[in-house]
Amino acid sequence: MSGSKDINIPRGPGKRNLFLNFENDDLARSPMPDDLFSGGHFHFDGKQDSNVGFSGYHAARSPSPRQIFGVSPTVSRTFYFPSAIPSPTLNIKLSPLTQQMSQLTCDIGSETIAQISKEPLPSQAWIIDIDGVLVHGESAIPQAGEALEHLKTNKIPHVFLTNGFGKADAKAQMLNTALKTDIQPEEIIMVQTPIQALFNPGEELYDKRCLFIGPSFDGGVARIAPDLGCKKFYTVEDLRRIFPYLDNVDREFWPREGLEIPDQTTNFEPVEAIVICSEPKQWESSLQLILDCILGEGLPNERKPYYPNIKKQIPVYVINLDLYWKAKAPMPRFGNGAFLICLEALFKKFTGRNLKYTKMFGKPSKYSYEFALKKLKELYPENDIKSVIGIGDNPRSDITGCNNMKSILPANVVAKSILVKTGCYKEGDVLGKQSADDKINHAHRDFPCLDSSPDAIKESFYHAVMDEVEK
């Protein structure tokens, strides 16, 4: 139940006692507030009598709104109508509490004249991409904000899942400015968000010293790493400062000739894991230092006797697999997937082997979708979600990810992947399952054969919402 309800009271002889009974088992365990009804008024022959209401002289309240009867509690308000008054209509304005109650029963004596059940909560949920679906850069895609408001108005559960790196509060502020809406940071899942659990006590990265790789905006990885729970970490800038001669490309960073360099390497704690959040600013520096850490088995300034072989590869975690993404430029821009291609090629050229990743996050990885499904349950605990719509603009990221999610859903939950035309995808692009041997395959090396066939293709996010939202 929501908003207000009109109840027609039939004409009858003598005084008529109208009982309004709200029934809800949960009320048995909590005291009833005085403002159970936030307000109400009567209409007589189509005209409102402003003097008649819950506190008006025509309406008596009995019993007390705090009184609860039986196992299934019934909260009652009683109104007495003289026979001279024509058939009135009672308009009840429901308070937030009464809107959550299960049933409203109105009766006169033993005759029930109205029974209004609580409106069922939507069972449909949405997992929404951001870049190329809602915005291009910081500019709104037409009608995207209107579509979001339509989801909110219909109380449809939704979260935003992006392969973008950064702070959720900064992303929310940007989206709210662009779309003129009210998105909360907790609704946004940034690409690095799902790895938080790895830094919990007892988990695989707890108390490990990590090398974090990523962009410089939103404070860079130096600000993001502590937010994720990582207490010990290096950045590329840290390694360049400690080992100034390792970054051979940026010779301007080298100390002036003859200047004595303080030795900071004796107390250097080895790198125990590498976390690649997203494409960095200076690729050549990051590529060189990542390889140094892997081939040096955590010690970038040490050449092992068996170089370039390694006895044990230190763990490498990847948190973004996109080859490209849609910004304001006419053509897609390099994503972290392009950076990984360079890293993988260099590693194989040096060692003759494929670089192994310990875990891979970001769409289309199942880990990111598992996190998104948990977030939906956390934000909408009362909704019994039976269908999930995943929408995005990148076939090899958003669509393969949603299709991949179908394998981890409960048997009674269905998923639908929707591809929009406002981003990376253009008419004629290859969709469907591909082989690793295909001449053109934009999927990551470790996900070459996932299905990028969408269940539907829509012109935009707005068109998808208008077509798909439960009426």
C-alpha positions as CSV (number, residue, x, y, z in Angstrom):
1,M,0.0,0.0,0.0
2,S,1.2,3.5,-0.7
3,G,0.1,7.0,-1.0
4,S,-3.6,7.3,-0.1
5,K,-6.7,5.2,-0.5
6,D,-10.3,6.1,-1.1
7,I,-12.9,3.9,0.6
8,N,-16.6,4.2,-0.3
9,I,-18.9,3.8,2.7
10,P,-22.4,2.5,1.8
11,R,-25.6,4.2,3.0
12,G,-27.3,2.5,5.9
13,P,-29.9,2.9,8.6
14,G,-29.0,4.5,11.9
15,K,-25.4,5.0,13.0
16,R,-22.7,3.2,11.1
17,N,-19.5,2.1,12.8
18,L,-16.6,1.9,10.4
19,F,-13.6,-0.2,11.6
20,L,-10.2,0.3,9.9
21,N,-8.0,-2.7,10.6
22,F,-4.4,-2.8,9.6
23,E,-3.0,-6.3,10.0
24,N,0.7,-7.1,10.2
25,D,2.4,-9.8,12.3
26,D,5.5,-7.7,12.7
27,L,3.6,-5.2,14.8
28,A,3.2,-7.7,17.6
29,R,6.9,-7.2,18.5
30,S,6.9,-3.4,18.5
31,P,4.9,-0.6,20.1
32,M,2.4,1.2,18.0
33,P,3.2,4.8,17.2
34,D,0.6,7.6,17.7
35,D,1.0,8.7,14.1
36,L,0.0,5.3,12.7
37,F,-2.2,7.3,10.3
38,S,-0.5,10.4,9.0
39,G,-3.8,12.0,8.2
40,G,-7.2,11.5,6.5
41,H,-10.4,13.3,5.5
42,F,-13.9,12.5,4.3
43,H,-15.6,13.5,1.1
44,F,-19.4,14.0,1.1
45,D,-21.1,14.1,-2.3
46,G,-17.7,14.8,-3.9
47,K,-16.9,17.7,-1.5
48,Q,-14.2,17.5,1.1
49,D,-15.2,18.3,4.7
50,S,-11.9,19.7,6.1
51,N,-13.3,19.6,9.6
52,V,-13.7,15.8,9.5
53,G,-10.6,13.7,10.1
54,F,-8.9,11.6,12.5
55,S,-8.8,14.4,15.0
56,G,-12.1,16.0,13.9
57,Y,-15.2,16.1,16.0
58,H,-17.1,13.7,13.7
59,A,-14.5,10.9,14.2
60,A,-14.0,9.1,17.4
61,R,-11.1,6.8,17.9
62,S,-11.6,3.5,19.6
63,P,-9.8,1.4,20.6
64,S,-6.4,3.0,21.2
65,P,-4.0,2.7,18.2
66,R,-1.6,1.0,20.5
67,Q,-4.0,-1.8,21.3
68,I,-3.2,-5.1,19.6
69,F,-5.5,-8.1,19.5
70,G,-4.8,-11.8,19.1
71,V,-1.9,-13.5,17.5
72,S,-2.3,-11.6,14.3
73,P,-2.5,-8.0,15.6
74,T,-5.2,-5.8,14.4
75,V,-4.9,-2.0,14.9
76,S,-8.3,-0.3,14.7
77,R,-9.8,3.1,14.3
78,T,-13.6,3.5,14.6
79,F,-15.7,6.2,13.1
80,Y,-19.4,6.9,13.8
81,F,-21.6,8.3,11.1
82,P,-25.2,9.7,11.8
83,S,-27.7,8.3,9.3
84,A,-28.4,11.9,8.1
85,I,-25.0,12.1,6.4
86,P,-25.1,10.8,2.8
87,S,-22.7,8.1,1.7
88,P,-19.2,9.4,2.3
89,T,-15.9,8.5,0.9
90,L,-13.0,8.2,3.4
91,N,-9.6,9.1,2.0
92,I,-6.8,7.7,4.1
93,K,-3.3,9.2,3.8
94,L,-1.0,6.4,4.8
95,S,2.1,7.0,7.0
96,P,5.4,5.3,6.1
97,L,4.6,2.6,8.6
98,T,1.1,1.8,7.4
99,Q,2.5,1.7,3.8
100,Q,4.5,-1.3,4.9
101,M,1.6,-3.2,6.5
102,S,0.3,-6.3,4.9
103,Q,-3.5,-5.6,4.7
104,L,-6.1,-2.9,5.3
105,T,-9.6,-4.2,6.1
106,C,-12.6,-1.9,6.4
107,D,-15.9,-3.2,7.6
108,I,-19.3,-2.1,9.0
109,G,-20.4,-4.6,11.6
110,S,-19.9,-8.0,10.0
111,E,-19.8,-6.7,6.5
112,T,-16.4,-6.1,4.9
113,I,-16.6,-3.2,2.5
114,A,-12.9,-2.9,1.5
115,Q,-9.9,-5.1,1.7
116,I,-6.7,-3.6,0.3
117,S,-3.6,-5.8,0.2
118,K,0.0,-4.5,0.3
119,E,1.4,-4.0,-3.1
120,P,4.0,-6.7,-3.9
121,L,7.6,-5.5,-4.2
122,P,9.1,-5.7,-7.7
123,S,10.9,-9.0,-8.4
124,Q,12.9,-7.6,-11.3
125,A,16.4,-6.1,-10.7
126,W,18.9,-4.3,-12.9
127,I,22.7,-4.3,-13.1
128,I,23.6,-1.2,-15.1
129,D,26.9,-0.2,-16.8
130,I,27.8,3.5,-16.7
131,D,30.1,4.6,-19.5
132,G,28.4,4.3,-22.8
133,V,25.0,3.6,-21.2
134,L,24.4,6.6,-18.9
135,V,27.2,9.0,-19.9
136,H,30.0,9.8,-22.4
137,G,32.7,11.1,-20.2
138,E,30.8,13.5,-18.0
139,S,28.1,14.3,-20.5
140,A,24.7,12.6,-20.1
141,I,23.4,10.3,-22.8
142,P,19.9,11.7,-23.8
143,Q,17.0,10.5,-21.5
144,A,19.3,8.4,-19.4
145,G,18.4,10.4,-16.3
146,E,14.7,10.1,-17.1
147,A,15.1,6.3,-17.4
148,L,16.8,6.1,-13.9
149,E,13.9,8.1,-12.4
150,H,11.5,5.6,-14.0
151,L,13.3,2.8,-12.2
152,K,13.2,4.7,-8.9
153,T,9.5,5.6,-9.2
154,N,8.7,2.0,-9.8
155,K,10.9,0.9,-6.9
156,I,12.9,-1.4,-9.2
157,P,16.1,-2.7,-7.4
158,H,19.3,-1.7,-9.3
159,V,23.0,-1.2,-8.9
160,F,25.7,0.2,-11.1
161,L,28.5,-2.0,-12.1
162,T,31.4,-0.4,-13.9
163,N,34.9,-1.4,-15.0
164,G,35.9,2.1,-14.2
165,F,38.5,2.7,-11.4
166,G,38.1,5.4,-8.7
167,K,36.1,6.5,-5.8
168,A,32.4,5.7,-5.7
169,D,31.5,9.0,-4.1
170,A,33.2,11.0,-6.8
171,K,31.5,8.9,-9.5
172,A,28.1,9.4,-7.8
173,Q,28.6,13.1,-7.7
174,M,29.6,13.2,-11.4
175,L,26.5,11.2,-12.4
176,N,24.1,13.2,-10.3
177,T,25.5,16.4,-11.9
178,A,25.2,15.0,-15.4
179,L,21.9,13.2,-15.0
180,K,20.1,15.4,-12.5
181,T,19.3,12.4,-10.3
182,D,20.1,11.1,-6.9
183,I,22.5,8.2,-7.0
184,Q,24.1,7.1,-3.7
185,P,27.8,5.9,-3.6
186,E,26.7,2.6,-2.1
187,E,24.8,1.8,-5.3
188,I,27.9,2.0,-7.4
189,I,30.3,-0.9,-7.7
190,M,33.7,0.4,-9.0
191,V,36.0,-2.1,-10.7
192,Q,38.2,-2.5,-7.6
193,T,35.3,-2.7,-5.1
194,P,34.9,-6.6,-5.2
195,I,38.5,-7.3,-4.1
196,Q,37.9,-5.7,-0.7
197,A,37.1,-9.2,0.7
198,L,40.6,-10.4,-0.2
199,F,42.2,-8.1,2.4
200,N,40.0,-9.4,5.3
201,P,41.7,-11.3,8.1
202,G,42.3,-14.9,7.0
203,E,41.9,-14.1,3.3
204,E,44.7,-14.5,0.7
205,L,45.9,-10.9,0.6
206,Y,45.6,-10.1,4.3
207,D,48.8,-8.6,5.6
208,K,50.5,-9.0,2.2
209,R,52.7,-6.3,0.8
210,C,51.3,-5.5,-2.6
211,L,52.4,-3.5,-5.7
212,F,49.4,-1.5,-6.8
213,I,49.1,-0.4,-10.4
214,G,46.5,2.1,-11.6
215,P,45.7,5.6,-12.8
216,S,46.4,8.8,-10.9
217,F,42.9,10.4,-10.7
218,D,40.7,10.3,-7.6
219,G,43.9,10.2,-5.6
220,G,45.3,7.2,-7.5
221,V,46.1,3.8,-6.1
222,A,47.8,5.4,-3.1
223,R,44.4,6.5,-1.9
224,I,42.3,3.5,-3.1
225,A,44.5,0.8,-1.6
226,P,43.9,1.8,2.0
227,D,40.1,2.0,1.3
228,L,40.2,-1.6,0.1
229,G,41.8,-2.7,3.4
230,C,45.4,-3.1,2.1
231,K,47.8,-2.0,4.9
232,K,51.1,-2.6,3.2
233,F,51.7,-1.6,-0.4
234,Y,54.0,0.0,-2.9
235,T,53.1,2.1,-5.9
236,V,55.2,2.5,-9.1
237,E,56.2,5.9,-7.8
238,D,57.5,4.3,-4.6
239,L,59.7,1.8,-6.6
240,R,61.0,4.6,-8.9
241,R,62.0,6.6,-5.8
242,I,63.7,3.6,-4.1
243,F,65.3,2.3,-7.3
244,P,65.8,5.4,-9.5
245,Y,67.8,3.5,-12.2
246,L,65.2,0.8,-12.9
247,D,63.0,3.1,-14.9
248,N,65.4,3.5,-17.8
249,V,63.0,5.3,-20.2
250,D,62.4,8.3,-18.0
251,R,66.0,9.5,-17.8
252,E,65.0,12.9,-16.5
253,F,64.1,11.1,-13.3
254,W,67.7,9.8,-12.9
255,P,69.8,11.6,-10.2
256,R,72.3,14.0,-11.5
257,E,75.7,12.5,-12.3
258,G,78.0,12.4,-9.3
259,L,75.2,12.8,-6.8
260,E,75.4,10.2,-4.1
261,I,72.1,8.3,-3.8
262,P,71.0,7.2,-0.3
263,D,70.8,3.4,-0.2
264,Q,67.1,2.5,0.6
265,T,67.3,-1.0,-0.6
266,T,68.7,-2.8,2.4
267,N,65.4,-2.6,4.3
268,F,63.2,-3.2,1.2
269,E,60.4,-5.6,1.9
270,P,59.8,-7.9,-1.1
271,V,56.6,-7.5,-3.1
272,E,54.3,-10.4,-2.3
273,A,51.5,-9.8,-4.8
274,I,50.8,-7.5,-7.7
275,V,47.3,-5.9,-8.0
276,I,46.6,-4.3,-11.4
277,C,43.6,-2.1,-10.9
278,S,43.5,-0.3,-14.3
279,E,45.7,1.1,-17.0
280,P,48.3,3.4,-15.5
281,K,49.5,6.8,-16.7
282,Q,53.0,5.8,-17.9
283,W,52.8,2.4,-19.3
284,E,56.5,1.9,-20.0
285,S,57.4,2.5,-16.3
286,S,54.7,0.2,-15.0
287,L,55.5,-2.6,-17.5
288,Q,59.2,-2.5,-16.7
289,L,58.7,-2.5,-12.9
290,I,56.0,-5.2,-13.0
291,L,58.3,-7.5,-14.9
292,D,61.2,-6.7,-12.6
293,C,59.1,-7.7,-9.6
294,I,57.9,-11.0,-11.3
295,L,61.3,-12.0,-12.6
296,G,63.0,-10.9,-9.4
297,E,60.4,-12.9,-7.4
298,G,59.4,-9.9,-5.4
299,L,62.8,-8.1,-5.5
300,P,62.9,-5.8,-8.5
301,N,66.5,-4.8,-8.1
302,E,67.8,-8.4,-7.9
303,R,68.8,-10.7,-10.8
304,K,68.3,-14.3,-10.0
305,P,70.9,-16.9,-11.1
306,Y,68.3,-18.6,-13.2
307,Y,66.9,-15.4,-14.8
308,P,64.8,-15.1,-16.9
309,N,63.3,-18.3,-15.4
310,I,61.4,-18.1,-12.1
311,K,60.9,-20.8,-9.5
312,K,57.6,-19.5,-8.3
313,Q,55.6,-16.6,-9.8
314,I,54.3,-14.2,-7.3
315,P,50.5,-13.8,-7.4
316,V,49.1,-11.3,-9.9
317,Y,45.5,-10.0,-9.6
318,V,43.8,-8.2,-12.4
319,I,40.8,-6.0,-11.8
320,N,39.8,-4.7,-15.3
321,L,39.8,-6.7,-18.5
322,D,38.3,-4.2,-21.0
323,L,40.3,-3.9,-24.2
324,Y,38.6,-0.5,-24.8
325,W,35.9,1.7,-23.5
326,K,33.7,4.5,-24.9
327,A,34.6,8.1,-23.9
328,K,34.0,11.4,-25.8
329,A,36.4,10.4,-28.6
330,P,34.9,9.2,-31.9
331,M,36.6,5.8,-31.5
332,P,37.0,3.7,-28.4
333,R,39.9,4.4,-26.1
334,F,42.5,1.8,-24.8
335,G,41.4,0.1,-21.6
336,N,43.3,-2.0,-19.1
337,G,42.9,-5.0,-21.4
338,A,45.3,-3.3,-23.9
339,F,47.8,-2.8,-21.1
340,L,47.6,-6.5,-20.2
341,I,48.2,-7.5,-23.8
342,C,51.5,-5.6,-23.6
343,L,52.4,-7.1,-20.3
344,E,51.6,-10.7,-21.4
345,A,53.5,-10.3,-24.7
346,L,56.6,-9.0,-22.9
347,F,56.5,-11.7,-20.2
348,K,56.1,-14.4,-22.9
349,K,59.0,-12.9,-25.0
350,F,61.3,-13.0,-22.0
351,T,60.3,-16.3,-20.5
352,G,58.7,-18.3,-23.3
353,R,55.7,-19.0,-21.0
354,N,52.2,-17.4,-20.5
355,L,51.8,-15.1,-17.6
356,K,49.4,-16.6,-15.0
357,Y,46.8,-14.6,-13.1
358,T,45.7,-15.7,-9.7
359,K,42.3,-14.1,-10.0
360,M,40.6,-11.8,-12.5
361,F,38.0,-9.3,-11.5
362,G,35.9,-6.8,-13.5
363,K,33.4,-7.7,-16.2
364,P,33.0,-10.4,-17.6
365,S,34.5,-12.2,-14.5
366,K,31.9,-14.0,-12.4
367,Y,33.5,-12.5,-9.2
368,S,32.2,-9.0,-10.1
369,Y,28.7,-10.3,-10.8
370,E,28.6,-12.4,-7.5
371,F,29.4,-9.1,-5.7
372,A,26.7,-7.2,-7.6
373,L,24.1,-9.9,-6.7
374,K,25.1,-9.7,-3.0
375,K,24.8,-5.9,-3.2
376,L,21.3,-6.1,-4.6
377,K,20.3,-8.3,-1.7
378,E,21.9,-6.0,0.7
379,L,20.2,-2.8,-0.6
380,Y,16.8,-4.5,-1.2
381,P,16.4,-7.2,1.4
382,E,12.6,-7.4,1.2
383,N,12.5,-8.0,-2.6
384,D,12.2,-11.5,-3.8
385,I,14.3,-11.1,-7.0
386,K,13.3,-13.5,-9.7
387,S,14.8,-11.8,-12.8
388,V,18.0,-9.8,-13.3
389,I,18.6,-7.6,-16.3
390,G,22.2,-6.8,-17.2
391,I,22.6,-3.8,-19.5
392,G,25.7,-2.4,-21.2
393,D,27.4,-1.1,-24.4
394,N,30.4,-3.4,-24.6
395,P,29.6,-6.9,-26.0
396,R,32.9,-8.5,-24.8
397,S,32.5,-7.0,-21.3
398,D,28.9,-6.3,-20.3
399,I,27.1,-8.9,-22.4
400,T,29.6,-11.8,-21.9
401,G,29.5,-10.8,-18.2
402,C,25.8,-11.0,-17.9
403,N,25.7,-14.3,-19.9
404,N,28.4,-15.6,-17.7
405,M,26.4,-14.6,-14.6
406,K,23.5,-16.9,-15.7
407,S,25.6,-19.9,-14.6
408,I,25.8,-18.7,-11.0
409,L,22.2,-17.7,-10.5
410,P,19.8,-19.9,-8.5
411,A,17.6,-22.1,-10.6
412,N,14.5,-20.0,-9.9
413,V,16.2,-16.7,-11.1
414,V,16.5,-15.8,-14.8
415,A,18.9,-13.2,-16.4
416,K,18.6,-11.2,-19.5
417,S,21.4,-9.4,-21.3
418,I,20.7,-6.1,-23.1
419,L,23.1,-4.4,-25.5
420,V,22.6,-0.7,-26.2
421,K,23.8,1.3,-29.2
422,T,25.0,4.4,-27.4
423,G,28.5,3.2,-26.7
424,C,31.1,0.8,-28.0
425,Y,28.8,-1.4,-30.0
426,K,27.8,-0.5,-33.5
427,E,25.7,-2.2,-36.1
428,G,27.6,-4.9,-37.9
429,D,30.0,-5.7,-35.0
430,V,30.6,-9.4,-34.5
431,L,28.5,-11.0,-31.7
432,G,28.3,-14.5,-30.4
433,K,30.8,-17.1,-29.4
434,Q,34.3,-16.8,-30.9
435,S,37.4,-18.9,-31.0
436,A,40.8,-17.9,-29.7
437,D,42.0,-18.5,-33.3
438,D,39.7,-15.9,-34.8
439,K,41.5,-13.2,-36.6
440,I,39.6,-10.5,-34.7
441,N,38.6,-11.3,-31.1
442,H,38.4,-8.4,-28.6
443,A,37.9,-10.6,-25.6
444,H,40.7,-11.1,-23.1
445,R,43.1,-13.9,-23.6
446,D,41.6,-16.0,-20.8
447,F,38.0,-15.4,-21.9
448,P,38.1,-16.0,-25.7
449,C,35.0,-18.1,-26.1
450,L,32.4,-16.6,-23.9
451,D,29.1,-15.8,-25.6
452,S,28.6,-12.1,-26.4
453,S,25.1,-12.6,-28.0
454,P,22.7,-10.3,-26.2
455,D,19.2,-11.4,-25.4
456,A,18.0,-8.0,-26.8
457,I,19.5,-5.0,-28.5
458,K,18.0,-1.6,-27.7
459,E,18.6,1.9,-29.0
460,S,19.4,3.3,-25.5
461,F,19.1,2.7,-21.8
462,Y,15.9,4.8,-21.9
463,H,14.3,2.5,-24.5
464,A,15.3,-0.6,-22.6
465,V,13.8,0.7,-19.3
466,M,10.5,1.7,-21.0
467,D,10.3,-1.7,-22.7
468,E,11.4,-3.9,-19.9
469,V,10.2,-2.5,-16.5
470,E,7.4,-4.4,-15.0
471,K,4.2,-2.5,-15.3
